[in-house]
Amino acid sequence: MKSTRIAAAATITALALTACGGEKVGETTTPGSAAAAAPCGTFNLAVNPWVGYEATAAVIAYVAEKDLGCTVTKKDLKEEISWQGFATGEVDAIVENWGHDDLKKKYIDEQKVAVAAGSTGNKGIIGWYVPPWMAEKNPDILDHKNLNKYAAQFKTSESGDKGQLLDGDPSFVTNDEALVKNLKLDYKVVYAGSETALITAFRQAESKKTPLIGYFYEPQWFLAEVPLKKVSLPAYTAGCDADAAKVACDYPEYDLDKIVSKKFADANGPAYNLVKNFNWTNDDQNVVAKYIAQDKMSAADAAKKWVEANPDKVKAWLAG
Amino acid sequence: MAVTTLAAPRSAGRRIGRPVLVAAVLLAWVVLWIPVHGMHTLGLSPADLTPLHRWLNDVNDTVGANRDSSPVFLYFFNEIRAAIDALVTFLQDLIAQPSYGRPVPVLGWLGVVALVAYVSWVFGNWRVALLAAGGFVLLGLQGLWTESMDTLALTLAAVAISLLVGIPLGVWAGLSDRFHRLITPALDFMQTMPTFVYLAPLTLLFLIGPASATIATLIYAMPPAIRLTAHGIRSVHPSAVEATESLGATGRQKLFKVLLPLSKRTIVLGVNQTIMAALSMVTIAALIDAPGLGKSVVKALQTLDVGTAFNAGLAIVVLAIVLDRVTTAAGDRVRRTGPSSRLRRPLVALLGILAAACCYMSYTYVWAAEFPDTYRIGGAISRGADTVTVWAQDHLFAVTDAVKNLVTYALLNPLQALLTESPWWLVAAVAVLLAALIGGVRAAVVTAACLALLIGTGLWQDAMTTLAMTIVATLLVMLLGIVLGVWMGRNRHVDRIVRPVLDAGQTMPAFVYLVPFVALFAATRFTAIVAAVVFAAPVAIKIVADGVRGIPATTVEAATAAGSSTWQLITKVQLPMARRSLTLAANQGLIYVLSMVVVGGLVGAGALGYDVVAGFSQSQLYGKGLAAGAAIVLLGIMLDRIARASSPSNTRKGH
């Protein structure tokens, strides 16, 4: 009978498989138990969705795990939700914060659940950029006073009879509509809507040699691939951006900083001290970001490579 | 039946005048536009807020500030969170994550594959069991076993809760007309409100973690289970119910012995749709730290690594196809509950033992626990996808750019100018008139109410811009739906080849193809339209194909015998007879297009989509994002009610 034959085959196969065996689970030593003695505990690290942040977070996480024996839980979150995590106790640290004065006011001053933990040493620059081929061909485009001369070249299906100024990631505050109006530029702001779209647009503009001007920022891994050129706007002076509708000056240079939850700071553990002391340069971050973005290394491997090449810097963070 | 025949001559008489009237209204609009355009357009710049938006911000802040003191949080939300967290963590421990002090999950890959194949066979058939086993092995070969199991665990948890809550609610809605009326708008709301709007509040209520991700998923996934259960119960033939009532059955007996068994097949379809909807949320849930394949997609996109994103997206498609085919086969089996073969019972037991043996081995031995990394095809898939993308970006750009400009200048820009530059009262008057002509008085009333609320959101002009894109996208969806749907409906071979592609279009996360689309069409409204068409066209095509195939063979034969050419057969017989399917396709296509508005906002659509995305990213824009989400819901309800009122299936409604 058919069924008996199938049954026999099944039983035999099952028996054969159980008999043949192999290495059993748990026979080899379990990894990662070596550093369990250190008094660090769990460290909840928010990871915001851009590569520069990931580079910083990866290095901090690597050092915290390897040198301090912490259990690092990385949480992939947008900025706003990370800050919210301070209030609910789910996030201990944000390690690359771009301004966000409104969130500082809300969580540091009003709810008192977060505290600032100093600069990362990175300088954030925001502005208008053009692909390198354009800057080479028309060097005077890098001055905003000449932008109207080129407006016609930047016309697209989205901007009507004006030049298109491509704005990007909705995560960052932009003054571009006010800037266009107050500098009397013949441009229309078009919202690309995501960093992905913005980078793709610039990449395509450089490879196809098509005109494009848009909002961008550094440090950013993409600048290592295509070194975009920044257009100068009227210099930033303190308070020149006080009235959002009347802004006619460049964006301020952001001192990128670290924010930690109050609870985490008060506990004053080794992980907090590491976050507080952490400091590096834009070049440092760009190296790690390049490992991740262009060399396709995992964040942990990229961090390991950088830490091993820069023992002095790491030692300074651990000393304090 | 009698009602339909009586109504026929009357509606035929009306139909002669209706298109003329509609055309007249549209013509009057264009003529009026010339002198009045630019007046009362209710524009609002992206950075500006209305008092309503500020008020919504304040509400959000108040909730956040009171989270730790309010008893509602301490005893209600926190309990729900803990229960769901426990469920998801349990499933992850079982199949995905190292657990119970072991370096591997309880069940390794061999156990999961064996169990999935066994369950597929028991509830489905041999074919789907093989497909399921093959699909799951493929996940391992792609190098994404752990991620896939994380996604599966989260999806299973969301689906289980959806069914636990959704099926009883669906039964209730099936039995009570009043509850049905009450819950329908709530379901519309759950399905069209963009997820981005409630992600941040959810993490405020349920904290960051599996609970929030599961709840975000089930808000979107539960409505199909409720709708289809209710639909199943309502479709049970009244004579069956009367028969049981005359036999003196209690309400309980009636439900469990008659209504539920007779609507089982529709309920299984609801389960199927719920699973599909849950899988479509994988990437969005990753934005609040949901583990699994979504994270791989999102991470890869940060470095514009299309290949890696595609590999992970493909794994989601594989999971979706396996789960879809298995539940569909289970549904078909439910329908044919004939006496099973005598051999089945011993076979069930024996294969059960075999599956259990596999589970035991995957618990015990390393080779069966961790997917061996000797065979990997993930890298090859990524490289292949990269090569295709780069080639397309380099060689197709001239063509795609021309297509983009053609559609934008010839269709989109004029339509958008008409909608956004007309005074609001003109657009509102035209919309109400059209609704009255197409859908009748009730549709006109709903339209007027939706328009009033749209003005209330403070985002009128953005809503009109989004509406223009929605109309163009829906037109393209219908064009594809009719051409491919008729082709597939007439030819089984074409159907077999095209269908998996359609499944992929529906389940491949949009995030994966955004990069090549932006490269080909730039960051424009047209890119947003193309993304919406990729997602929405498959539904329309499937419905049209289904409609064309549903036409009785005798009718087609008669027309062929009478000497009709193929063209005549299609235009005079098949399309008119599939009219109800065409309406349904347009309706569903439209809803799917609207659900892509936010994704469009990520690639240059601006308007409501951008408002929602920005609201998710910047706290001071939160209220505006919420209002934009509401505006999308309003557009959806308005268009849906007009389409439904005009659809022929509606004439036979009511009890």
Boltz contact constraints between the chains, C-beta under 6 A:
constraints:
  - contact:
      token1: [A, 3]
      token2: [B, 343]
      max_distance: 6.0
  - contact:
      token1: [A, 3]
      token2: [B, 346]
      max_distance: 6.0
  - contact:
      token1: [A, 3]
      token2: [B, 347]
      max_distance: 6.0
  - contact:
      token1: [A, 7]
      token2: [B, 350]
      max_distance: 6.0
  - contact:
      token1: [A, 10]
      token2: [B, 350]
      max_distance: 6.0
  - contact:
      token1: [A, 10]
      token2: [B, 354]
      max_distance: 6.0
  - contact:
      token1: [A, 14]
      token2: [B, 354]
      max_distance: 6.0
  - contact:
      token1: [A, 14]
      token2: [B, 357]
      max_distance: 6.0
  - contact:
      token1: [A, 17]
      token2: [B, 361]
      max_distance: 6.0
  - contact:
      token1: [A, 22]
      token2: [B, 365]
      max_distance: 6.0
  - contact:
      token1: [A, 22]
      token2: [B, 367]
      max_distance: 6.0
  - contact:
      token1: [A, 23]
      token2: [B, 366]
      max_distance: 6.0
  - contact:
      token1: [A, 24]
      token2: [B, 364]
      max_distance: 6.0
  - contact:
      token1: [A, 24]
      token2: [B, 365]
      max_distance: 6.0
  - contact:
      token1: [A, 25]
      token2: [B, 102]
      max_distance: 6.0
  - contact:
      token1: [A, 25]
      token2: [B, 104]
      max_distance: 6.0
  - contact:
      token1: [A, 25]
      token2: [B, 366]
      max_distance: 6.0
  - contact:
      token1: [A, 25]
      token2: [B, 369]
      max_distance: 6.0
  - contact:
      token1: [A, 30]
      token2: [B, 103]
      max_distance: 6.0
  - contact:
      token1: [A, 51]
      token2: [B, 302]
      max_distance: 6.0
  - contact:
      token1: [A, 51]
      token2: [B, 303]
      max_distance: 6.0
  - contact:
      token1: [A, 75]
      token2: [B, 208]
      max_distance: 6.0
  - contact:
      token1: [A, 75]
      token2: [B, 289]
      max_distance: 6.0
  - contact:
      token1: [A, 76]
      token2: [B, 289]
      max_distance: 6.0
  - contact:
      token1: [A, 77]
      token2: [B, 289]
      max_distance: 6.0
  - contact:
      token1: [A, 80]
      token2: [B, 619]
      max_distance: 6.0
  - contact:
      token1: [A, 81]
      token2: [B, 200]
      max_distance: 6.0
  - contact:
      token1: [A, 81]
      token2: [B, 203]
      max_distance: 6.0
  - contact:
      token1: [A, 84]
      token2: [B, 204]
      max_distance: 6.0
  - contact:
      token1: [A, 85]
      token2: [B, 208]
      max_distance: 6.0
  - contact:
      token1: [A, 88]
      token2: [B, 207]
      max_distance: 6.0
  - contact:
      token1: [A, 90]
      token2: [B, 207]
      max_distance: 6.0
  - contact:
      token1: [A, 90]
      token2: [B, 208]
      max_distance: 6.0
  - contact:
      token1: [A, 102]
      token2: [B, 619]
      max_distance: 6.0
  - contact:
      token1: [A, 102]
      token2: [B, 620]
      max_distance: 6.0
  - contact:
      token1: [A, 157]
      token2: [B, 405]
      max_distance: 6.0
  - contact:
      token1: [A, 157]
      token2: [B, 408]
      max_distance: 6.0
  - contact:
      token1: [A, 157]
      token2: [B, 524]
      max_distance: 6.0
  - contact:
      token1: [A, 158]
      token2: [B, 524]
      max_distance: 6.0
  - contact:
      token1: [A, 170]
      token2: [B, 613]
      max_distance: 6.0
  - contact:
      token1: [A, 170]
      token2: [B, 614]
      max_distance: 6.0
  - contact:
      token1: [A, 170]
      token2: [B, 617]
      max_distance: 6.0
  - contact:
      token1: [A, 171]
      token2: [B, 617]
      max_distance: 6.0
  - contact:
      token1: [A, 177]
      token2: [B, 45]
      max_distance: 6.0
  - contact:
      token1: [A, 191]
      token2: [B, 606]
      max_distance: 6.0
  - contact:
      token1: [A, 191]
      token2: [B, 610]
      max_distance: 6.0
  - contact:
      token1: [A, 192]
      token2: [B, 523]
      max_distance: 6.0
  - contact:
      token1: [A, 192]
      token2: [B, 604]
      max_distance: 6.0
  - contact:
      token1: [A, 193]
      token2: [B, 601]
      max_distance: 6.0
  - contact:
      token1: [A, 193]
      token2: [B, 602]
      max_distance: 6.0
  - contact:
      token1: [A, 193]
      token2: [B, 604]
      max_distance: 6.0
  - contact:
      token1: [A, 193]
      token2: [B, 610]
      max_distance: 6.0
  - contact:
      token1: [A, 193]
      token2: [B, 613]
      max_distance: 6.0
  - contact:
      token1: [A, 194]
      token2: [B, 602]
      max_distance: 6.0
  - contact:
      token1: [A, 196]
      token2: [B, 301]
      max_distance: 6.0
  - contact:
      token1: [A, 197]
      token2: [B, 518]
      max_distance: 6.0
  - contact:
      token1: [A, 197]
      token2: [B, 523]
      max_distance: 6.0
  - contact:
      token1: [A, 197]
      token2: [B, 603]
      max_distance: 6.0
  - contact:
      token1: [A, 199]
      token2: [B, 304]
      max_distance: 6.0
  - contact:
      token1: [A, 200]
      token2: [B, 515]
      max_distance: 6.0
  - contact:
      token1: [A, 200]
      token2: [B, 518]
      max_distance: 6.0
  - contact:
      token1: [A, 200]
      token2: [B, 519]
      max_distance: 6.0
  - contact:
      token1: [A, 201]
      token2: [B, 523]
      max_distance: 6.0
  - contact:
      token1: [A, 204]
      token2: [B, 519]
      max_distance: 6.0
  - contact:
      token1: [A, 293]
      token2: [B, 303]
      max_distance: 6.0
